Amino acid sequence: MDPSRPISVTEWRKARPNPNTVPDDRFSTLMGRVAAFHDKHAFEHSGGHDMGFRLALTIEELGELSAAITKGRSNNEIAVELADVIILCLGHALALEIDVEKEIHRKLDVIMQRESKQGHLGKRVTDG
């Protein structure tokens, strides 16, 4: 773990006390804004970082994304649901104090070495 990289809500709030509110192509802006949201609602101190609860919310949000896709909603509506899922997953990283940017890069390094397999519904990349 690199002590210079923020992972907790408190660390992100110190590192990015006033994150930009417009897209700027920086992962730190996203994490800073998600941390500000968690801080505003005191999720750390009110059960909002309980992973059982967070996983239930994730299933709920994935269902909303799935429904938007299968019901043929507009790309704008689908984008809103996808954003909900991503924001929630970034919040998981805060709750677990994981450097998710580093882990995403690490995982991409691994999966880029794997072969893909064609299944009945589409192509997938797996280790088994």
GIDABEL-V139946 format. One record per run of one state. SS is the DSSP state (~ for helix, > for strand, _ for the rest). FROM is the first residue (numbers start at 1). TO is the last residue. If there is no record, write none. Layout:
ss=SS from=FROM to=TO
ss=SS from=FROM to=TO
This chain:
ss=_ from=1 to=8
ss=~ from=9 to=15
ss=_ from=16 to=26
ss=~ from=27 to=40
ss=_ from=41 to=42
ss=~ from=43 to=45
ss=_ from=46 to=50
ss=~ from=51 to=70
ss=_ from=71 to=74
ss=~ from=75 to=96
ss=_ from=97 to=99
ss=~ from=100 to=111
ss=_ from=112 to=115
ss=> from=116 to=118
ss=_ from=119 to=122
ss=> from=123 to=125
ss=_ from=126 to=128
